[in-house]
Each structure stands twice: as structure tokens, then as C-alpha cells.
Amino acid sequence: MTPLGAKMRQMRRDRKITLKQMAADLNVSSAYLSALEHGHRGKPTWYMLQRIIAYFNVIWDEAEELQRLADLSDPKITIDTAGLDPKATTLSNKLAHNINSLEPSDLEFLIQEVEQRGARARAKK
């Protein structure tokens, strides 16, 4: 499941909306919506995301959160390490080979670590 998919599912459940009902209301197939929630489809188009935001009738902060989550929800990400330090390629490959065995707490630690180190590096520039 993607970050956007998890949020959409939570919002549907909080509002007691079925997947089929939401799909019908958005004029998309329930298979598409299910695939979007489960991460079997890439992030939605900008237009579809705007329709989802309007469907849930969310305020600015929540709309921005949905946009941020959509940006983090490509389940088939490609990392281009060409021209970078060889360690970047090693890291990308090790993560790809081991991500399915990491616990949620490990994933959260790695996310925070990458965000912190990235922020420090950007601040130095």
C-alpha cells in the first residue's frame, strides 16, 4: 500500500464510504481505485488527485497532505545513480534487495535518517 492509498482508505473508512461507492462517484472503476490504494497503480494524475481532494471536500492543509502523499506514492520508483559516488549505487541496490525484509520501525528509522541527512546537506549548499 502506498502512503496516498493508506490515507485514502482511512478517509473512506472515517466517512463510511465503500470503495465501490467512491469509484462510482468519481466515475472510475473500483478495480482502478483498489489498485491505487494498494499500490498496484502509480500515483494518480494531477487531475485525478484534484477530483479525490474535491470528493473528500478537504481543507487546504489536508489537500496539501494528499498532494505530498501522492508525490511519495510511486510504487515502482527508479533511482538513477549515474554520475554519483559508487556508494549511492550500492545503497540503492542494497535497499532494493532488502526492503521486503525490513520491519516498519526499521523503515521509519531509515526515512528519518535520510530526511535529516538530506536536509543537512541542502543547508550546507
C-alpha positions in Angstrom: 0.0 0.0 0.0 1.2 3.5 -0.8 1.1 6.5 1.6 -1.6 8.0 -0.5 -3.5 4.7 -0.7 -3.4 4.3 3.1 -4.7 7.9 3.6 -7.5 7.4 1.1 -8.6 4.2 2.7 -8.5 5.9 6.1 -10.6 8.8 4.8 -13.1 6.5 3.2 -13.5 4.4 6.3 -13.8 7.5 8.5 -16.6 8.7 6.3 -18.1 5.2 5.9 -17.7 5.3 2.1 -17.2 2.0 0.3 -14.6 1.6 -2.4 -17.4 0.9 -4.9 -19.4 4.0 -3.9 -16.3 6.2 -4.2 -15.4 4.7 -7.6 -18.9 5.2 -8.9 -19.0 8.8 -7.6 -15.6 9.5 -9.3 -16.7 7.7 -12.4 -13.7 5.3 -12.3 -13.7 1.5 -11.9 -13.5 0.1 -8.4 -10.6 -2.0 -9.7 -8.6 1.2 -10.5 -9.4 2.7 -7.1 -8.4 -0.5 -5.4 -5.2 -0.7 -7.3 -4.4 2.9 -6.5 -5.0 2.2 -2.8 -2.9 -1.0 -2.8 0.0 0.5 -4.7 -0.5 -1.6 -7.9 -1.0 1.6 -9.8 1.3 4.6 -9.8 0.4 7.9 -8.3 -2.7 9.4 -9.8 -2.6 12.2 -12.4 -2.9 15.8 -11.1 -6.4 15.9 -12.4 -7.5 12.7 -10.6 -5.8 13.8 -7.4 -7.8 17.1 -7.6 -11.0 15.1 -8.1 -10.2 13.0 -5.0 -9.5 16.1 -3.0 -12.8 17.6 -4.1 -14.6 14.4 -3.4 -13.5 14.4 0.2 -14.1 18.1 0.5 -10.9 18.7 2.5 -9.4 21.9 3.7 -6.1 23.4 2.5 -3.8 21.6 4.9 -5.4 18.2 4.2 -5.3 18.9 0.5 -1.6 19.7 0.7 -1.1 16.5 2.7 -2.8 14.4 0.0 -0.6 16.1 -2.7 2.6 15.4 -0.6 1.5 11.8 -0.1 0.8 11.4 -3.8 4.3 12.6 -4.5 5.6 9.9 -2.2 3.4 7.1 -3.7 5.1 5.9 -6.8 5.4 2.1 -6.0 7.8 1.5 -8.9 10.4 4.1 -8.3 13.6 4.1 -10.3 16.8 5.6 -8.8 19.3 7.0 -11.2 22.8 6.8 -9.6 24.7 7.5 -12.8 27.5 10.0 -12.1 27.1 9.7 -8.3 29.5 8.2 -5.8 29.6 4.4 -6.2 28.3 4.1 -2.7 25.0 5.6 -3.9 24.6 2.7 -6.3 25.5 0.3 -3.5 23.0 1.8 -1.2 20.2 1.8 -3.8 20.8 -1.9 -4.6 21.1 -3.0 -1.0 17.8 -1.2 -0.2 16.1 -2.8 -3.3 17.3 -6.3 -2.2 16.4 -5.9 1.4 13.4 -3.6 1.7 10.9 -6.5 1.8 12.5 -7.9 5.0 12.7 -4.6 6.9 10.3 -4.0 9.8 8.1 -0.9 9.9 10.3 0.5 12.7 13.4 0.0 10.5 11.7 1.7 7.6 10.7 4.7 9.8 14.3 5.0 11.1 15.8 4.9 7.6 13.2 7.5 6.3 14.1 9.9 9.2 17.8 9.4 8.7 17.7 10.1 5.0 15.5 13.1 5.6 17.8 14.5 8.3 21.0 13.9 6.3 19.4 15.3 3.2 18.3 18.5 5.0 21.8 19.0 6.5 23.4 18.6 3.0 20.9 21.0 1.4 21.6 23.5 4.2 25.3 23.4 3.5 24.8 24.5 -0.1 
